[in-house]
Amino acid sequence: MYKTLLFSSYVLLFVVHSALAQKSYPENKKIFPFGVIEEIDSEELSEKRILNIYLPQGYHPDSVTTYPVVYVLDGSAHEDFPHIAGLVQFLNMYELMPKSIVVGIANVDRYRDFTHPSDDPEDLKALPTGGGSEKFIGFLEKEVQDLVTQHYKTNGHRTLIGQSLGGLLATEIFLKKPQLFDDYIIVSPSLWWDQQSLVDTAASVLKANTSLKKKVFLSLGKEHEVMHEVADKLAHAIKNTGNSNITFFYESLLDENHATILHRAVYRAFECLYPAVKEK
C-alpha cells in the first residue's frame, strides 16, 4: 500500500510539472536567460540527453578562474534545476557559498535511471522500467562529467544532489562509486527499493573503505515510517564506520513532507557544507 501511494505521488508530480512546462511565453517578448543547454548523444544510454547548466555571475570561458560543480538529478527545466540553481545564485550573491556551476541532468525515465535491479514483485509492478542505474551511472561518469570538465571552467570539486529515487541513486553512487563526487546531498532517499537491499549493505561497504574522505548531508521530512527506518539505517552505517574522514550531517525537517522538503534541505545542506563561508 505504501509503495502504491508513493508511486501515485510521483505520477502526480510528473503530471503537474509537465503541465507547467507546456505553458508558452507571450509573443514578441524577450526571454530571460538563466543558463545554457548541452545535448549529449549518449552511447551509454543509446538516446539523446539534455543538460541544463547555470554559470555563476562573472563566469567567462577565457578566465583563469575555476569553479566547483553542483550536479542535480531530476534536473529538467520544469523540475529541480531552476530551484537549485536559484538557491546557488542567492547564496553566491551574499558570498555564503563558493560561486558554483550547476548542472541539471534532465530526465527521460527517472524510474529506469535511478533504480538498481529489484527482485521484489511489488517494485517490478510499480516501476516496470526500473533497474537501469548501472548504465545511468556510466553516463554520469563517462559522458556528463567529461563534457562538463572539457567545456567549462571547473576546479575538480563535485557535489551531487538527489531526492527520493534520486536520493536512492545518490546513495548507490556513494557506496559503489564514491570517487565520482566529493559531497553528497541525499534528501528523502527511497531506500525501501528492492527490500532495502542497498542500505543493508551500507555498513559492510563503508567499513571496508575506511580511507574514504567525503561529506554527506542526509535529510528527510515527515514521511512514512519506512522512510525514517531506512534513513536511520544509512545514518547508523555512516556514523559507525570508524572513519573520521567522512563528515556527516543528518537532519530531519519534520515540518516538511516528501513534496516540500527539497528547498529547505538543500539550503541547510549548503550551510553545513560551507560553514566557514557562511561565517565570513
C-alpha positions in Angstrom: 0.0 0.0 0.0 2.8 2.4 0.9 4.7 1.8 -2.4 1.4 2.3 -4.3 0.8 5.6 -2.6 4.3 6.8 -3.1 4.3 5.8 -6.8 1.0 7.7 -7.2 2.6 10.8 -5.8 5.5 10.5 -8.3 3.0 10.4 -11.1 1.1 13.4 -9.8 4.2 15.5 -9.5 5.2 14.5 -13.1 1.8 15.5 -14.5 2.0 18.9 -12.7 5.5 19.5 -13.9 4.6 18.5 -17.4 1.6 20.9 -17.5 3.8 23.8 -16.3 6.4 23.0 -18.9 3.8 23.3 -21.7 2.9 26.9 -20.9 4.1 29.3 -23.6 5.6 32.7 -23.2 3.9 35.8 -24.7 4.8 36.5 -28.3 7.2 39.2 -29.2 8.8 39.2 -25.7 12.5 38.8 -24.9 13.3 35.6 -23.0 15.1 36.0 -19.6 18.4 33.9 -19.9 19.1 31.7 -17.0 21.6 29.1 -18.3 22.8 27.1 -21.3 21.7 23.8 -22.7 24.0 21.0 -23.7 22.8 17.9 -25.6 24.6 14.6 -25.4 24.1 11.8 -27.9 24.7 9.2 -25.2 26.3 5.9 -26.1 25.9 4.6 -22.6 22.1 5.1 -22.7 21.5 4.9 -26.5 19.5 8.1 -26.5 19.8 11.9 -26.6 20.1 13.6 -23.2 19.9 17.2 -22.1 22.0 19.0 -19.6 20.8 22.4 -18.2 23.8 24.4 -17.0 23.8 27.6 -14.8 27.0 29.6 -14.8 27.8 32.0 -11.9 28.0 35.7 -12.3 31.4 36.7 -13.6 32.0 33.4 -15.4 34.0 33.8 -18.6 35.4 31.0 -20.7 38.7 32.8 -21.1 39.2 33.5 -17.4 41.7 31.6 -15.3 39.0 31.3 -12.5 37.6 27.8 -12.0 34.5 26.7 -10.1 33.1 23.7 -8.2 30.2 21.9 -9.9 26.8 21.0 -8.3 25.1 18.2 -10.2 21.4 17.9 -9.8 19.4 14.8 -10.5 15.8 15.5 -11.7 17.5 18.4 -13.4 14.9 19.2 -16.1 13.9 22.8 -16.7 10.5 22.1 -15.2 11.8 20.0 -12.3 14.6 20.8 -9.8 17.2 22.6 -11.9 15.9 26.2 -11.7 15.2 25.8 -8.0 18.6 24.6 -7.0 20.4 27.0 -9.4 18.3 29.8 -7.8 19.5 28.8 -4.3 23.1 28.7 -5.5 22.7 32.1 -7.2 21.2 33.6 -4.0 23.9 32.2 -1.7 26.6 33.3 -4.2 25.1 36.8 -4.2 25.7 37.1 -0.4 29.0 35.1 -0.5 27.5 32.3 1.6 29.0 29.6 -0.6 31.6 29.5 -3.4 30.5 30.6 -6.8 29.5 27.3 -8.5 28.4 25.9 -11.8 25.1 24.0 -11.6 24.4 21.1 -13.9 20.9 19.8 -14.1 20.6 16.3 -15.7 17.2 16.3 -17.5 15.1 13.2 -17.1 13.9 10.8 -19.8 12.9 7.9 -17.5 13.9 8.5 -13.9 12.3 5.2 -12.8 14.7 3.4 -15.0 17.7 5.5 -14.4 17.6 5.9 -10.6 16.9 2.3 -9.6 19.1 -0.7 -9.4 17.6 -4.1 -10.3 15.0 -5.4 -7.9 13.6 -8.9 -7.3 10.6 -7.6 -5.4 7.4 -8.2 -7.3 5.8 -5.0 -5.9 8.7 -3.0 -7.2 8.5 -4.6 -10.7 4.8 -4.0 -10.8 5.0 -0.3 -9.7 8.0 0.6 -11.8 8.3 -1.9 -14.7 11.1 0.0 -16.4 13.2 0.1 -13.3 16.7 -1.4 -12.8 18.9 0.7 -15.1 21.0 2.6 -12.7 24.3 1.0 -13.7 24.1 2.4 -17.2 23.0 5.8 -15.9 26.0 5.9 -13.5 28.2 5.1 -16.5 26.5 8.0 -18.4 27.3 10.4 -15.5 30.9 9.2 -15.2 31.9 8.9 -18.8 29.8 11.4 -20.6 28.3 14.1 -18.3 31.3 14.7 -16.2 33.6 14.5 -19.2 31.6 17.1 -21.1 31.5 19.5 -18.2 35.2 19.1 -17.4 36.2 19.6 -21.0 34.0 22.6 -21.9 33.6 24.5 -18.6 36.0 26.1 -16.1 35.8 23.5 -13.3 38.2 23.1 -10.3 37.5 19.4 -9.8 35.2 19.6 -6.8 31.8 17.9 -7.4 28.6 17.8 -5.4 25.6 15.5 -6.2 22.1 16.3 -5.1 19.3 13.7 -5.3 15.8 13.4 -3.7 13.5 10.4 -3.4 14.5 8.0 -6.2 17.3 10.4 -6.9 18.3 10.0 -3.3 18.4 6.2 -3.8 20.7 6.7 -6.8 22.9 9.2 -4.9 23.3 6.6 -2.1 24.2 3.9 -4.6 26.9 6.1 -6.1 28.2 7.0 -2.7 28.5 3.3 -1.8 29.6 1.8 -5.1 31.5 4.6 -6.9 32.2 7.3 -4.2 35.1 8.8 -6.2 32.6 10.3 -8.7 31.7 13.1 -6.2 33.2 14.8 -3.2 29.9 15.9 -1.5 26.6 14.1 -1.4 23.3 15.8 -0.6 20.7 13.0 -0.1 17.1 14.0 0.5 14.3 11.6 1.5 16.0 8.6 -0.2 13.8 5.8 -1.4 16.0 3.2 0.2 13.0 0.8 0.6 13.6 -0.2 -3.0 14.5 -3.9 -3.5 13.5 -4.7 0.1 16.1 -2.3 1.4 19.0 -4.3 -0.1 21.2 -1.2 -0.8 21.1 0.2 2.7 21.5 -3.2 4.2 25.0 -3.4 2.6 26.0 0.1 3.6 27.7 -0.8 6.9 29.9 -3.5 5.4 30.8 -1.5 2.3 31.8 1.6 4.4 33.8 -0.4 6.9 35.7 -1.9 4.0 36.7 1.5 2.8 38.0 3.3 5.8 40.1 5.8 3.8 37.1 7.3 2.2 37.0 11.1 2.5 33.6 12.6 1.8 31.0 15.0 3.1 27.4 13.6 3.3 24.2 15.5 4.2 21.2 13.4 4.8 17.7 14.7 5.4 14.0 13.8 5.3 10.7 15.3 6.3 7.6 13.9 7.9 7.1 10.7 5.9 6.0 7.1 6.1 7.7 5.2 8.9 9.6 3.0 6.4 11.3 6.1 5.0 12.6 7.0 8.5 13.6 3.5 9.2 15.8 3.2 6.1 17.3 6.7 6.6 18.2 5.8 10.1 19.9 2.7 8.8 22.0 4.7 6.4 22.9 7.2 9.1 23.9 4.5 11.5 26.1 2.8 8.9 27.9 6.1 8.1 28.3 7.1 11.8 29.8 3.7 12.7 32.3 3.3 10.0 35.2 4.2 12.3 36.3 6.6 9.5 36.9 10.1 10.8 37.4 11.3 7.2 33.7 11.2 6.5 31.9 14.4 7.6 28.3 13.5 8.1 25.2 15.7 8.7 21.8 14.1 9.5 18.8 16.5 9.9 15.1 15.8 10.0 12.9 18.6 8.8 9.6 17.4 10.2 7.7 20.5 9.2 8.1 19.4 5.6 6.8 16.4 3.7 8.1 14.4 0.7 6.9 17.1 -1.8 8.1 20.2 0.1 11.4 19.3 1.7 13.9 19.8 -1.1 14.3 23.6 -0.9 14.9 23.7 2.8 17.0 20.6 2.9 19.4 21.8 0.2 19.7 25.3 1.7 20.5 23.7 5.0 23.0 21.3 3.3 24.8 24.2 1.8 25.0 25.9 5.2 26.5 22.7 6.7 28.9 22.1 3.8 30.3 25.7 3.8 30.3 27.0 7.4 33.5 29.0 7.0 32.0 30.9 4.1 28.7 31.4 6.0 30.5 32.9 9.0 32.6 35.2 6.8 
